[in-house]
Amino acid sequence: MKKTKSVKVALYLGYVFSSIVAHNAFAFNAAQEPSLSGSDIDQSSGFHRSDVNQKDPYAMIKEVAGRTFKRFANEQQAIRVDPNILKTIVREELMPYINYQYSAFKVIGQQLKNTTDEERKEFVPVFREYLVTSYAQVFTLYDKQPVEFAPAEDFTDRKIVAVDTRVIMTGRDNIDVSFKVRKDRQTEEWKAFDMIAEGVSLLDSKQAELGGVIRQKGLPYVTELLKKQSDRDIVFKD
């Protein structure tokens, strides 16, 4: 029960911050890893705010989270009329700061070597939209809960850091959530790749959910499956 709750909490705070994926998490190294060229990745829907400080992982997480929750609060009336606005907010405020390409590869996991360039090219943007829809649906639970951020630590010479936060729950136990972020070797900018809620990795959970299906039925099957789920409307559940 606690694990299920934790995964939902991580999504609620915003699992593609995607989803998700340490550079050394694969069983193969960068030289062996199939690459995605610019044509392989759909970047057209990215909405990048240049004033977000991606050189500082702690400042980035705090700023992005603040902007996202502020928009949810400010646009509540419109969202109630058209819940799909939540998808727009997720695309604009969260996705530019999530390494969803790497997350997609992590979900494929050990089956990556059995996929083709074309299959990966199709999967990555679909996985991105699947994350958008998943986050947007969970954000219907948002009720202005405050979030506290742990003090920043020295990240000099570090490639991966964990930004610890705490969701303050009135009348219930607070929830500890850690955002894991990774520094890009070329741009030296930080992006989130995983969230750990109450000890549960959202990335590991998604890999467990989809990994077996990829192994049994192939990546194209999972791509079509996620495409259908991504197209669903966001709804508020009483």
C-alpha positions as protocol buffer text, in pm:
chain_id: "A"
residue {
  index: 1
  type: MET
  ca { x: 0 y: 0 z: 0 }
}
residue {
  index: 2
  type: LYS
  ca { x: 277 y: 241 z: 92 }
}
residue {
  index: 3
  type: LYS
  ca { x: 462 y: 174 z: -233 }
}
residue {
  index: 4
  type: THR
  ca { x: 152 y: 248 z: -442 }
}
residue {
  index: 5
  type: LYS
  ca { x: 94 y: 568 z: -249 }
}
residue {
  index: 6
  type: SER
  ca { x: 455 y: 676 z: -297 }
}
residue {
  index: 7
  type: VAL
  ca { x: 447 y: 626 z: -671 }
}
residue {
  index: 8
  type: LYS
  ca { x: 131 y: 835 z: -697 }
}
residue {
  index: 9
  type: VAL
  ca { x: 293 y: 1106 z: -489 }
}
residue {
  index: 10
  type: ALA
  ca { x: 594 y: 1114 z: -717 }
}
residue {
  index: 11
  type: LEU
  ca { x: 370 y: 1147 z: -1019 }
}
residue {
  index: 12
  type: TYR
  ca { x: 171 y: 1414 z: -840 }
}
residue {
  index: 13
  type: LEU
  ca { x: 481 y: 1625 z: -797 }
}
residue {
  index: 14
  type: GLY
  ca { x: 550 y: 1608 z: -1160 }
}
residue {
  index: 15
  type: TYR
  ca { x: 766 y: 1152 z: -1284 }
}
residue {
  index: 16
  type: VAL
  ca { x: 861 y: 1240 z: -1622 }
}
residue {
  index: 17
  type: PHE
  ca { x: 1042 y: 1543 z: -1345 }
}
residue {
  index: 18
  type: SER
  ca { x: 1064 y: 1192 z: -1597 }
}
residue {
  index: 19
  type: SER
  ca { x: 1111 y: 1035 z: -1549 }
}
residue {
  index: 20
  type: ILE
  ca { x: 1409 y: 957 z: -1516 }
}
residue {
  index: 21
  type: VAL
  ca { x: 1766 y: 810 z: -1590 }
}
residue {
  index: 22
  type: ALA
  ca { x: 2120 y: 806 z: -1460 }
}
residue {
  index: 23
  type: HIS
  ca { x: 2395 y: 789 z: -1720 }
}
residue {
  index: 24
  type: ASN
  ca { x: 2551 y: 487 z: -1558 }
}
residue {
  index: 25
  type: ALA
  ca { x: 2220 y: 308 z: -1504 }
}
residue {
  index: 26
  type: PHE
  ca { x: 2250 y: 105 z: -1824 }
}
residue {
  index: 27
  type: ALA
  ca { x: 2438 y: -221 z: -1842 }
}
residue {
  index: 28
  type: PHE
  ca { x: 2642 y: -75 z: -2128 }
}
residue {
  index: 29
  type: ASN
  ca { x: 2861 y: 235 z: -2146 }
}
residue {
  index: 30
  type: ALA
  ca { x: 2818 y: 547 z: -2357 }
}
residue {
  index: 31
  type: ALA
  ca { x: 3030 y: 407 z: -2636 }
}
residue {
  index: 32
  type: GLN
  ca { x: 2795 y: 111 z: -2670 }
}
residue {
  index: 33
  type: GLU
  ca { x: 2474 y: 305 z: -2622 }
}
residue {
  index: 34
  type: PRO
  ca { x: 2266 y: 360 z: -2939 }
}
residue {
  index: 35
  type: SER
  ca { x: 2241 y: 730 z: -2996 }
}
residue {
  index: 36
  type: LEU
  ca { x: 1946 y: 948 z: -3087 }
}
residue {
  index: 37
  type: SER
  ca { x: 2020 y: 1214 z: -3343 }
}
residue {
  index: 38
  type: GLY
  ca { x: 1831 y: 1538 z: -3366 }
}
residue {
  index: 39
  type: SER
  ca { x: 1597 y: 1380 z: -3620 }
}
residue {
  index: 40
  type: ASP
  ca { x: 1523 y: 1098 z: -3377 }
}
residue {
  index: 41
  type: ILE
  ca { x: 1384 y: 1327 z: -3109 }
}
residue {
  index: 42
  type: ASP
  ca { x: 1085 y: 1554 z: -3135 }
}
residue {
  index: 43
  type: GLN
  ca { x: 1196 y: 1879 z: -2975 }
}
residue {
  index: 44
  type: SER
  ca { x: 939 y: 2097 z: -3151 }
}
residue {
  index: 45
  type: SER
  ca { x: 703 y: 2108 z: -2856 }
}
residue {
  index: 46
  type: GLY
  ca { x: 970 y: 2208 z: -2605 }
}
residue {
  index: 47
  type: PHE
  ca { x: 902 y: 2532 z: -2419 }
}
residue {
  index: 48
  type: HIS
  ca { x: 1226 y: 2654 z: -2269 }
}
residue {
  index: 49
  type: ARG
  ca { x: 1237 y: 2944 z: -2027 }
}
residue {
  index: 50
  type: SER
  ca { x: 1586 y: 3086 z: -2064 }
}
residue {
  index: 51
  type: ASP
  ca { x: 1579 y: 3258 z: -1725 }
}
residue {
  index: 52
  type: VAL
  ca { x: 1565 y: 2929 z: -1534 }
}
residue {
  index: 53
  type: ASN
  ca { x: 1910 y: 2864 z: -1392 }
}
residue {
  index: 54
  type: GLN
  ca { x: 2002 y: 2518 z: -1520 }
}
residue {
  index: 55
  type: LYS
  ca { x: 2361 y: 2560 z: -1408 }
}
residue {
  index: 56
  type: ASP
  ca { x: 2245 y: 2508 z: -1049 }
}
residue {
  index: 57
  type: PRO
  ca { x: 2040 y: 2189 z: -991 }
}
residue {
  index: 58
  type: TYR
  ca { x: 1894 y: 2308 z: -661 }
}
residue {
  index: 59
  type: ALA
  ca { x: 1788 y: 2645 z: -799 }
}
residue {
  index: 60
  type: MET
  ca { x: 1643 y: 2482 z: -1110 }
}
residue {
  index: 61
  type: ILE
  ca { x: 1421 y: 2236 z: -924 }
}
residue {
  index: 62
  type: LYS
  ca { x: 1294 y: 2503 z: -689 }
}
residue {
  index: 63
  type: GLU
  ca { x: 1221 y: 2749 z: -968 }
}
residue {
  index: 64
  type: VAL
  ca { x: 1051 y: 2499 z: -1199 }
}
residue {
  index: 65
  type: ALA
  ca { x: 838 y: 2354 z: -920 }
}
residue {
  index: 66
  type: GLY
  ca { x: 735 y: 2699 z: -806 }
}
residue {
  index: 67
  type: ARG
  ca { x: 631 y: 2811 z: -1152 }
}
residue {
  index: 68
  type: THR
  ca { x: 440 y: 2492 z: -1218 }
}
residue {
  index: 69
  type: PHE
  ca { x: 237 y: 2502 z: -897 }
}
residue {
  index: 70
  type: LYS
  ca { x: 174 y: 2874 z: -941 }
}
residue {
  index: 71
  type: ARG
  ca { x: 23 y: 2814 z: -1284 }
}
residue {
  index: 72
  type: PHE
  ca { x: -195 y: 2535 z: -1150 }
}
residue {
  index: 73
  type: ALA
  ca { x: -325 y: 2769 z: -882 }
}
residue {
  index: 74
  type: ASN
  ca { x: -374 y: 3069 z: -1111 }
}
residue {
  index: 75
  type: GLU
  ca { x: -548 y: 2873 z: -1386 }
}
residue {
  index: 76
  type: GLN
  ca { x: -774 y: 2657 z: -1170 }
}
residue {
  index: 77
  type: GLN
  ca { x: -1095 y: 2809 z: -1308 }
}
residue {
  index: 78
  type: ALA
  ca { x: -996 y: 2746 z: -1669 }
}
residue {
  index: 79
  type: ILE
  ca { x: -863 y: 2402 z: -1584 }
}
residue {
  index: 80
  type: ARG
  ca { x: -1197 y: 2303 z: -1434 }
}
residue {
  index: 81
  type: VAL
  ca { x: -1364 y: 2393 z: -1764 }
}
residue {
  index: 82
  type: ASP
  ca { x: -1099 y: 2222 z: -1976 }
}
residue {
  index: 83
  type: PRO
  ca { x: -881 y: 1981 z: -1776 }
}
residue {
  index: 84
  type: ASN
  ca { x: -658 y: 1923 z: -2080 }
}
residue {
  index: 85
  type: ILE
  ca { x: -501 y: 2260 z: -2002 }
}
residue {
  index: 86
  type: LEU
  ca { x: -302 y: 2062 z: -1749 }
}
residue {
  index: 87
  type: LYS
  ca { x: -125 y: 1891 z: -2039 }
}
residue {
  index: 88
  type: THR
  ca { x: -23 y: 2229 z: -2177 }
}
residue {
  index: 89
  type: ILE
  ca { x: 116 y: 2339 z: -1841 }
}
residue {
  index: 90
  type: VAL
  ca { x: 313 y: 2017 z: -1803 }
}
residue {
  index: 91
  type: ARG
  ca { x: 459 y: 2052 z: -2153 }
}
residue {
  index: 92
  type: GLU
  ca { x: 555 y: 2414 z: -2100 }
}
residue {
  index: 93
  type: GLU
  ca { x: 672 y: 2415 z: -1740 }
}
residue {
  index: 94
  type: LEU
  ca { x: 807 y: 2066 z: -1670 }
}
residue {
  index: 95
  type: MET
  ca { x: 916 y: 1885 z: -1983 }
}
residue {
  index: 96
  type: PRO
  ca { x: 1197 y: 2122 z: -2086 }
}
residue {
  index: 97
  type: TYR
  ca { x: 1373 y: 2024 z: -1763 }
}
residue {
  index: 98
  type: ILE
  ca { x: 1321 y: 1648 z: -1783 }
}
residue {
  index: 99
  type: ASN
  ca { x: 1561 y: 1418 z: -1963 }
}
residue {
  index: 100
  type: TYR
  ca { x: 1278 y: 1219 z: -2117 }
}
residue {
  index: 101
  type: GLN
  ca { x: 1497 y: 1081 z: -2397 }
}
residue {
  index: 102
  type: TYR
  ca { x: 1724 y: 916 z: -2146 }
}
residue {
  index: 103
  type: SER
  ca { x: 1424 y: 804 z: -1944 }
}
residue {
  index: 104
  type: ALA
  ca { x: 1279 y: 633 z: -2249 }
}
residue {
  index: 105
  type: PHE
  ca { x: 1602 y: 440 z: -2302 }
}
residue {
  index: 106
  type: LYS
  ca { x: 1609 y: 338 z: -1937 }
}
residue {
  index: 107
  type: VAL
  ca { x: 1255 y: 201 z: -1959 }
}
residue {
  index: 108
  type: ILE
  ca { x: 1357 y: -7 z: -2260 }
}
residue {
  index: 109
  type: GLY
  ca { x: 1647 y: -127 z: -2047 }
}
residue {
  index: 110
  type: GLN
  ca { x: 1821 y: -449 z: -2145 }
}
residue {
  index: 111
  type: GLN
  ca { x: 1598 y: -484 z: -2451 }
}
residue {
  index: 112
  type: LEU
  ca { x: 1758 y: -177 z: -2604 }
}
residue {
  index: 113
  type: LYS
  ca { x: 2006 y: -389 z: -2799 }
}
residue {
  index: 114
  type: ASN
  ca { x: 1712 y: -573 z: -2957 }
}
residue {
  index: 115
  type: THR
  ca { x: 1548 y: -258 z: -3092 }
}
residue {
  index: 116
  type: THR
  ca { x: 1615 y: -71 z: -3415 }
}
residue {
  index: 117
  type: ASP
  ca { x: 1692 y: 296 z: -3470 }
}
residue {
  index: 118
  type: GLU
  ca { x: 1349 y: 341 z: -3627 }
}
residue {
  index: 119
  type: GLU
  ca { x: 1171 y: 176 z: -3334 }
}
residue {
  index: 120
  type: ARG
  ca { x: 1350 y: 403 z: -3088 }
}
residue {
  index: 121
  type: LYS
  ca { x: 1277 y: 705 z: -3305 }
}
residue {
  index: 122
  type: GLU
  ca { x: 906 y: 625 z: -3283 }
}
residue {
  index: 123
  type: PHE
  ca { x: 910 y: 539 z: -2913 }
}
residue {
  index: 124
  type: VAL
  ca { x: 1082 y: 843 z: -2761 }
}
residue {
  index: 125
  type: PRO
  ca { x: 829 y: 1117 z: -2854 }
}
residue {
  index: 126
  type: VAL
  ca { x: 539 y: 885 z: -2771 }
}
residue {
  index: 127
  type: PHE
  ca { x: 692 y: 811 z: -2433 }
}
residue {
  index: 128
  type: ARG
  ca { x: 728 y: 1186 z: -2377 }
}
residue {
  index: 129
  type: GLU
  ca { x: 358 y: 1245 z: -2445 }
}
residue {
  index: 130
  type: TYR
  ca { x: 269 y: 950 z: -2225 }
}
residue {
  index: 131
  type: LEU
  ca { x: 456 y: 1120 z: -1941 }
}
residue {
  index: 132
  type: VAL
  ca { x: 277 y: 1448 z: -2013 }
}
residue {
  index: 133
  type: THR
  ca { x: -63 y: 1280 z: -1988 }
}
residue {
  index: 134
  type: SER
  ca { x: 35 y: 1081 z: -1679 }
}
residue {
  index: 135
  type: TYR
  ca { x: 156 y: 1390 z: -1494 }
}
residue {
  index: 136
  type: ALA
  ca { x: -137 y: 1598 z: -1602 }
}
residue {
  index: 137
  type: GLN
  ca { x: -388 y: 1342 z: -1474 }
}
residue {
  index: 138
  type: VAL
  ca { x: -220 y: 1313 z: -1137 }
}
residue {
  index: 139
  type: PHE
  ca { x: -203 y: 1691 z: -1109 }
}
residue {
  index: 140
  type: THR
  ca { x: -582 y: 1693 z: -1085 }
}
residue {
  index: 141
  type: LEU
  ca { x: -512 y: 1602 z: -720 }
}
residue {
  index: 142
  type: TYR
  ca { x: -331 y: 1930 z: -660 }
}
residue {
  index: 143
  type: ASP
  ca { x: -471 y: 2121 z: -365 }
}
residue {
  index: 144
  type: LYS
  ca { x: -201 y: 2382 z: -295 }
}
residue {
  index: 145
  type: GLN
  ca { x: -1 y: 2164 z: -60 }
}
residue {
  index: 146
  type: PRO
  ca { x: 322 y: 2349 z: 36 }
}
residue {
  index: 147
  type: VAL
  ca { x: 660 y: 2201 z: -52 }
}
residue {
  index: 148
  type: GLU
  ca { x: 978 y: 2257 z: 150 }
}
residue {
  index: 149
  type: PHE
  ca { x: 1323 y: 2233 z: -10 }
}
residue {
  index: 150
  type: ALA
  ca { x: 1630 y: 2110 z: 174 }
}
residue {
  index: 151
  type: PRO
  ca { x: 1933 y: 2345 z: 175 }
}
residue {
  index: 152
  type: ALA
  ca { x: 2155 y: 2328 z: -132 }
}
residue {
  index: 153
  type: GLU
  ca { x: 2480 y: 2136 z: -107 }
}
residue {
  index: 154
  type: ASP
  ca { x: 2809 y: 2181 z: -289 }
}
residue {
  index: 155
  type: PHE
  ca { x: 2775 y: 2016 z: -628 }
}
residue {
  index: 156
  type: THR
  ca { x: 3116 y: 2108 z: -765 }
}
residue {
  index: 157
  type: ASP
  ca { x: 3257 y: 1824 z: -978 }
}
residue {
  index: 158
  type: ARG
  ca { x: 2940 y: 1620 z: -933 }
}
residue {
  index: 159
  type: LYS
  ca { x: 2743 y: 1481 z: -1227 }
}
residue {
  index: 160
  type: ILE
  ca { x: 2437 y: 1362 z: -1037 }
}
residue {
  index: 161
  type: VAL
  ca { x: 2276 y: 1517 z: -731 }
}
residue {
  index: 162
  type: ALA
  ca { x: 1959 y: 1456 z: -532 }
}
residue {
  index: 163
  type: VAL
  ca { x: 1743 y: 1757 z: -447 }
}
residue {
  index: 164
  type: ASP
  ca { x: 1545 y: 1665 z: -136 }
}
residue {
  index: 165
  type: THR
  ca { x: 1200 y: 1807 z: -77 }
}
residue {
  index: 166
  type: ARG
  ca { x: 915 y: 1751 z: 164 }
}
residue {
  index: 167
  type: VAL
  ca { x: 543 y: 1778 z: 89 }
}
residue {
  index: 168
  type: ILE
  ca { x: 359 y: 1920 z: 390 }
}
residue {
  index: 169
  type: MET
  ca { x: 35 y: 1729 z: 442 }
}
residue {
  index: 170
  type: THR
  ca { x: -219 y: 1872 z: 684 }
}
residue {
  index: 171
  type: GLY
  ca { x: -343 y: 1609 z: 925 }
}
residue {
  index: 172
  type: ARG
  ca { x: -127 y: 1338 z: 771 }
}
residue {
  index: 173
  type: ASP
  ca { x: 237 y: 1235 z: 764 }
}
residue {
  index: 174
  type: ASN
  ca { x: 456 y: 1457 z: 549 }
}
residue {
  index: 175
  type: ILE
  ca { x: 599 y: 1296 z: 235 }
}
residue {
  index: 176
  type: ASP
  ca { x: 968 y: 1300 z: 148 }
}
residue {
  index: 177
  type: VAL
  ca { x: 1050 y: 1324 z: -221 }
}
residue {
  index: 178
  type: SER
  ca { x: 1395 y: 1343 z: -378 }
}
residue {
  index: 179
  type: PHE
  ca { x: 1448 y: 1470 z: -732 }
}
residue {
  index: 180
  type: LYS
  ca { x: 1753 y: 1322 z: -899 }
}
residue {
  index: 181
  type: VAL
  ca { x: 1913 y: 1546 z: -1159 }
}
residue {
  index: 182
  type: ARG
  ca { x: 2201 y: 1488 z: -1398 }
}
residue {
  index: 183
  type: LYS
  ca { x: 2447 y: 1727 z: -1558 }
}
residue {
  index: 184
  type: ASP
  ca { x: 2471 y: 1717 z: -1936 }
}
residue {
  index: 185
  type: ARG
  ca { x: 2831 y: 1667 z: -2042 }
}
residue {
  index: 186
  type: GLN
  ca { x: 2805 y: 1901 z: -2340 }
}
residue {
  index: 187
  type: THR
  ca { x: 2582 y: 2187 z: -2223 }
}
residue {
  index: 188
  type: GLU
  ca { x: 2668 y: 2152 z: -1853 }
}
residue {
  index: 189
  type: GLU
  ca { x: 2300 y: 2211 z: -1781 }
}
residue {
  index: 190
  type: TRP
  ca { x: 2106 y: 2002 z: -1531 }
}
residue {
  index: 191
  type: LYS
  ca { x: 1789 y: 1806 z: -1601 }
}
residue {
  index: 192
  type: ALA
  ca { x: 1584 y: 1579 z: -1379 }
}
residue {
  index: 193
  type: PHE
  ca { x: 1576 y: 1209 z: -1457 }
}
residue {
  index: 194
  type: ASP
  ca { x: 1410 y: 1039 z: -1160 }
}
residue {
  index: 195
  type: MET
  ca { x: 1205 y: 1099 z: -848 }
}
residue {
  index: 196
  type: ILE
  ca { x: 1225 y: 895 z: -531 }
}
residue {
  index: 197
  type: ALA
  ca { x: 911 y: 915 z: -318 }
}
residue {
  index: 198
  type: GLU
  ca { x: 926 y: 751 z: 23 }
}
residue {
  index: 199
  type: GLY
  ca { x: 1209 y: 531 z: -105 }
}
residue {
  index: 200
  type: VAL
  ca { x: 1032 y: 430 z: -427 }
}
residue {
  index: 201
  type: SER
  ca { x: 1193 y: 520 z: -760 }
}
residue {
  index: 202
  type: LEU
  ca { x: 941 y: 627 z: -1018 }
}
residue {
  index: 203
  type: LEU
  ca { x: 1182 y: 528 z: -1293 }
}
residue {
  index: 204
  type: ASP
  ca { x: 1224 y: 177 z: -1156 }
}
residue {
  index: 205
  type: SER
  ca { x: 846 y: 144 z: -1122 }
}
residue {
  index: 206
  type: LYS
  ca { x: 788 y: 246 z: -1485 }
}
residue {
  index: 207
  type: GLN
  ca { x: 1059 y: 10 z: -1605 }
}
residue {
  index: 208
  type: ALA
  ca { x: 901 y: -277 z: -1411 }
}
residue {
  index: 209
  type: GLU
  ca { x: 561 y: -192 z: -1559 }
}
residue {
  index: 210
  type: LEU
  ca { x: 671 y: -179 z: -1923 }
}
residue {
  index: 211
  type: GLY
  ca { x: 992 y: -383 z: -1938 }
}
residue {
  index: 212
  type: GLY
  ca { x: 821 y: -720 z: -1949 }
}
residue {
  index: 213
  type: VAL
  ca { x: 577 y: -610 z: -2216 }
}
residue {
  index: 214
  type: ILE
  ca { x: 864 y: -483 z: -2434 }
}
residue {
  index: 215
  type: ARG
  ca { x: 1042 y: -815 z: -2391 }
}
residue {
  index: 216
  type: GLN
  ca { x: 736 y: -1023 z: -2475 }
}
residue {
  index: 217
  type: LYS
  ca { x: 566 y: -818 z: -2746 }
}
residue {
  index: 218
  type: GLY
  ca { x: 831 y: -579 z: -2872 }
}
residue {
  index: 219
  type: LEU
  ca { x: 886 y: -206 z: -2862 }
}
residue {
  index: 220
  type: PRO
  ca { x: 643 y: -118 z: -3149 }
}
residue {
  index: 221
  type: TYR
  ca { x: 359 y: -281 z: -2953 }
}
residue {
  index: 222
  type: VAL
  ca { x: 438 y: -74 z: -2644 }
}
residue {
  index: 223
  type: THR
  ca { x: 470 y: 240 z: -2856 }
}
residue {
  index: 224
  type: GLU
  ca { x: 116 y: 193 z: -2988 }
}
residue {
  index: 225
  type: LEU
  ca { x: -10 y: 110 z: -2639 }
}
residue {
  index: 226
  type: LEU
  ca { x: 136 y: 430 z: -2493 }
}
residue {
  index: 227
  type: LYS
  ca { x: 12 y: 634 z: -2787 }
}
residue {
  index: 228
  type: LYS
  ca { x: -347 y: 536 z: -2708 }
}
residue {
  index: 229
  type: GLN
  ca { x: -299 y: 617 z: -2340 }
}
residue {
  index: 230
  type: SER
  ca { x: -139 y: 951 z: -2424 }
}
residue {
  index: 231
  type: ASP
  ca { x: -442 y: 1057 z: -2630 }
}
residue {
  index: 232
  type: ARG
  ca { x: -686 y: 1020 z: -2345 }
}
residue {
  index: 233
  type: ASP
  ca { x: -850 y: 1329 z: -2200 }
}
residue {
  index: 234
  type: ILE
  ca { x: -768 y: 1452 z: -1851 }
}
residue {
  index: 235
  type: VAL
  ca { x: -1064 y: 1416 z: -1614 }
}
residue {
  index: 236
  type: PHE
  ca { x: -1133 y: 1518 z: -1256 }
}
residue {
  index: 237
  type: LYS
  ca { x: -1248 y: 1227 z: -1044 }
}
residue {
  index: 238
  type: ASP
  ca { x: -1472 y: 1297 z: -746 }
}
